[in-house]
Amino acid sequence: MKVPRDLSGAALAKALSKAGYQVTRQTGSHLRLTTQFPAQHHVTIPAHDPLKVGTLSGILGDVAAHLKITRDELMQRLFG
């Protein structure tokens, strides 16, 4: 599955809520999301529209590594 090209930071935050992440704070134009499953993990995403492909790819890779699944499995769960 290809990385979406037109995804905003707010839309990514909403999609990551399906994986157990919640927005814990916003500082300027950045959102910080936190999950407690399976352990505590934080990810910071810019609230830009659209996100750059490399930034989005890095965030998805970080979340997938934390959940111990592949990036394709994560994208299928979030966007599929």
ZITANOR-V737592 format. One record per pair of residues at least 24 apart in sequence whose C-alpha atoms are under 10 Angstrom apart, sorted by the first residue. I is the first residue (numbers start at 1). GAP is how many residues later the second one is. D is the distance in whole Angstrom. If there is no record, write none. Layout:
i:I gap:GAP d:D
i:I gap:GAP d:D
This chain:
i:1 gap:70 d:9
i:1 gap:71 d:6
i:1 gap:72 d:9
i:1 gap:74 d:7
i:1 gap:75 d:7
i:1 gap:78 d:10
i:1 gap:79 d:9
i:2 gap:55 d:10
i:2 gap:70 d:8
i:2 gap:73 d:9
i:3 gap:50 d:7
i:3 gap:51 d:9
i:3 gap:53 d:8
i:3 gap:54 d:7
i:3 gap:57 d:9
i:3 gap:68 d:10
i:3 gap:69 d:9
i:3 gap:72 d:8
i:3 gap:76 d:10
i:4 gap:46 d:10
i:4 gap:47 d:9
i:4 gap:48 d:10
i:4 gap:49 d:8
i:4 gap:52 d:9
i:4 gap:53 d:9
i:4 gap:71 d:9
i:4 gap:75 d:9
i:5 gap:45 d:8
i:5 gap:46 d:8
i:5 gap:47 d:8
i:5 gap:48 d:6
i:5 gap:51 d:9
i:6 gap:43 d:8
i:6 gap:44 d:5
i:6 gap:45 d:7
i:6 gap:46 d:9
i:6 gap:47 d:9
i:7 gap:41 d:9
i:7 gap:42 d:7
i:7 gap:43 d:5
i:7 gap:44 d:6
i:7 gap:45 d:9
i:7 gap:46 d:9
i:7 gap:49 d:8
i:8 gap:37 d:10
i:8 gap:38 d:9
i:8 gap:39 d:7
i:8 gap:40 d:6
i:8 gap:41 d:4
i:8 gap:42 d:4
i:8 gap:43 d:5
i:8 gap:44 d:9
i:8 gap:48 d:9
i:9 gap:35 d:10
i:9 gap:36 d:6
i:9 gap:37 d:6
i:9 gap:38 d:4
i:9 gap:39 d:5
i:9 gap:40 d:6
i:9 gap:41 d:7
i:9 gap:42 d:6
i:9 gap:43 d:10
i:9 gap:47 d:9
i:10 gap:35 d:9
i:10 gap:36 d:9
i:10 gap:37 d:6
i:10 gap:38 d:8
i:10 gap:39 d:8
i:10 gap:40 d:10
i:10 gap:41 d:10
i:11 gap:36 d:9
i:11 gap:37 d:10
i:11 gap:38 d:9
i:11 gap:39 d:10
i:11 gap:40 d:10
i:12 gap:33 d:8
i:12 gap:34 d:10
i:12 gap:35 d:9
i:12 gap:39 d:9
i:12 gap:44 d:9
i:12 gap:47 d:10
i:12 gap:48 d:10
i:12 gap:66 d:9
i:12 gap:67 d:10
i:13 gap:30 d:10
i:13 gap:31 d:10
i:13 gap:32 d:8
i:13 gap:33 d:10
i:13 gap:34 d:9
i:14 gap:64 d:9
i:15 gap:60 d:10
i:15 gap:62 d:9
i:15 gap:63 d:6
i:15 gap:64 d:7
i:16 gap:44 d:9
i:16 gap:47 d:9
i:16 gap:58 d:9
i:16 gap:59 d:10
i:16 gap:61 d:9
i:16 gap:62 d:7
i:16 gap:63 d:10
i:17 gap:61 d:9
i:18 gap:59 d:8
i:18 gap:60 d:7
i:18 gap:61 d:10
i:19 gap:44 d:9
i:19 gap:45 d:10
i:19 gap:48 d:9
i:19 gap:55 d:8
i:19 gap:58 d:8
i:19 gap:59 d:8
i:21 gap:42 d:10
i:37 gap:29 d:9
i:37 gap:30 d:8
i:38 gap:28 d:8
i:38 gap:29 d:7
i:38 gap:30 d:10
i:39 gap:27 d:8
i:39 gap:28 d:9
i:40 gap:26 d:9
i:41 gap:25 d:7
i:41 gap:26 d:10
i:42 gap:24 d:10
